Amino acid sequence: MDPRTPAPPASSPSRAYLDHASTAPLRPEAIAALRDLLDLAGQLGDPGRLHVEGRTARDLLEQARSQVAAWLGVGSRQVVFTSSATEAIHSAVHGAITRAPGRPILLAPVEHSAVQRASARAAPTVALPVDRRGRVAPEAVAEALGRAGADGGQPAAALVHCQLVNHELGTLQPVAEIAQVCRRAGVLLHVDAAAAAGHLPVAFEELGADLLSVSGHKLGGPPGIGCLVLRRGLRLPPLLLGGDQERARRAGLENLLGAVGLGAAVAALGDRRAQQDEATRQRTLVATLQAAALAVPGVQVLGEPDPDQRAPHLLCLGLEGVEAEPVLLALDQAGVACHSGSSCASEALAPSPVLAAIGVDADRSLRLSVGWSTTQDEVAAFTRAFGPALARLRALRAALADPDGPGPGR
């Protein structure tokens, strides 16, 4: 087998990987591009240099930038490569707060922790309310901006955050409508698109945002790469200072491997029609997962119950009578990988603030997410394992609660 031949799907035949919302397997197109680049070892230099090695690296970097720009429908100069979506978010926050010092940042409690923490460290924050689906109403943004008020020629807020898709619930936010509110108020809008990329077409101009952040590993690119997209003509002070890389918007030698891998991954998504077809495929897979899950007593959909108002790849479930940790372990033993917003599944050892914001018990939640590599066989593995796993765990819980009872399996 030629080492440049795209590898088969990353999932093992004996495993079902239903945690694409955490990270996606590296796409075969990205693997092939990285292998090709590694074959050029010794022939590449600093992309900022004029010698042959530097120019070769620059050509590859700009080709990757053009691929990302074409995918998002923007000009290449609007794309700034970063180490991650987290860095892109911090860059957006830093630039915005430097532009309007002392002004607050508006965001909902369902935003990703990177958005929450970057904002809280930089400026006073104003919490935007969400409904039981985790959705922010444009009217709530307008009211919050009205209460903040302009001050001495400064805008009412330095920045408004609004994620495109919620990473726990899959809820779609009304970004375009919120963008109109922000534009009327003269306030910058940042959109975290990490949870949407690779699952829905993302068109920057249609959203009306000023800033947009993307993560490479979420859509099948390599880890360690992301990007920040800026509205044409918007210039913000950089977060990282040093050299003049990325047109003086992000210092540090460019991650050529990461950029090339990301470019190959987004090129593999195809045109808008192909992305819509993939979204339909993923929605069909999730519909099967949802039907199997809801066939088990005491299971409900958390957040947005209407699949058409949810991202196609994600399903969050509430479980009665059992906590998430033993369910995750039981499914893992059965060959199924998934995730929970519970404290046991969190690196911070705290329950998901997203689920807390909509008033549900994160310790009894289960998140399933599909992506480019997910097959019907993987979905079938979940449907076979889920019901029996819950039945065993509920029986065990009942037996422990009643030691004089017959116990499970007696």
Disulfide bonds with the S-S distance in Angstrom:
none
